[in-house]
Amino acid sequence: MHVGSRVHRTVAFVGLRDVKSPGHIDCHGTAFFVAHEQHYYLLTSRHVVEPLEGSQLTVRVNGKEVGAGLLHVDDVWQYHPDPLVDLAAIPFLISGNFFDVEYIRSEDFLTEEKIREQQIDVGDFCYTVGLFKFVYGTKNSFPLVHTGHICLMPPKGEKIPITNKLSGKLNEVETYLIEGGAMDGASGSPVFARASYRVRQIKGAGGEEPILADGRVQLLGMFAGNYMLPPDDTTAKAHGISKSTTTPLGIGLVVPAYKILELLNVEKFKGPREEAKKNRAAQQASRDAPKQPKENDGNPNHKEDFTALLGAAARKQK
């Protein structure tokens, strides 16, 4: 299913500078660009960046004319207020003149309302776009597109038990499940989905059947890793692995888009947006206000100068 190269421009790779690694960066995970209320952010998984705090964390972004550029991130990452939600974000605006990037607009987030309206459900296609840790390019970053299907979309508030990437403990979190897990490095990737639309009916031997057309891709959420099953005695012996080893099941975890909006609306991000909105409104009000006549500008239509100019004209006639 064609998804388009546009999705490649929405992602960057996150890691640490390392001259021995391809492209001089040891990539740990994926991040993606988001635009919300005329402000711009970079998002990734909390479990990707939290272990790197205090290090020279670097973002690798593809350039337009030359190869990928390495940008040092010195801002403090903001995590979701709920520590069990695997999300991190920072303000992040870079020039589209030099970097080949595209920001995912929050208007293209698949909120619960849009999911209902567009009837997006289990079985619909989804695409995880991010780092393939073994092949990520030397001069340019090569995001890999993992294709799968949505396999479970619990309603908001319903939680699923998963193993926390940082603590190793079993926690209950709000998440979607998709068929088709991804390799290490995909954590923090955007996950897109597309709805199928019924465009017309055709008559066949079995009666009328719908013809389905694919809609545009929209953001379902962020890939947070694979669903891991801690093995019991039986599975450990069958696979020849330790009981302490976890097993991927080919199922991916997706932090829903509405959780991303919750993070973007914390006070640290919302406050500057509100302040910028007030400044724009004040500037617009100033531009729309009627212009006041200036004193002594030589225009006889201005009341302040009309009498003086009239007197001067009378004196010249004498």
URVENRA-V25606 format. One record per run of one state. SS is the DSSP state (a for helix, b for strand, c for the rest). FROM is the first residue (numbers start at 1). LEN is the number of residues. If there is no record, write none. Layout:
BEGIN
ss & from & len
SS & FROM & LEN
SS & FROM & LEN
END
This chain:
BEGIN
ss & from & len
c & 1 & 4
a & 5 & 6
b & 11 & 7
c & 18 & 4
a & 22 & 3
b & 25 & 12
c & 37 & 2
b & 39 & 6
c & 45 & 1
a & 46 & 7
c & 53 & 4
b & 57 & 5
c & 62 & 1
b & 63 & 1
c & 64 & 5
b & 69 & 4
c & 73 & 5
b & 78 & 2
c & 80 & 8
b & 88 & 4
c & 92 & 7
b & 99 & 1
c & 100 & 4
b & 104 & 2
a & 106 & 3
b & 109 & 1
c & 110 & 2
a & 112 & 6
c & 118 & 7
b & 125 & 6
c & 131 & 13
b & 144 & 10
c & 154 & 6
b & 160 & 4
c & 164 & 6
b & 170 & 4
c & 174 & 2
b & 176 & 4
c & 180 & 10
b & 190 & 4
c & 194 & 2
b & 196 & 9
c & 205 & 2
b & 207 & 8
c & 215 & 3
b & 218 & 13
c & 231 & 2
a & 233 & 7
c & 240 & 6
b & 246 & 11
a & 257 & 8
c & 265 & 2
a & 267 & 22
c & 289 & 14
a & 303 & 15
c & 318 & 1
END
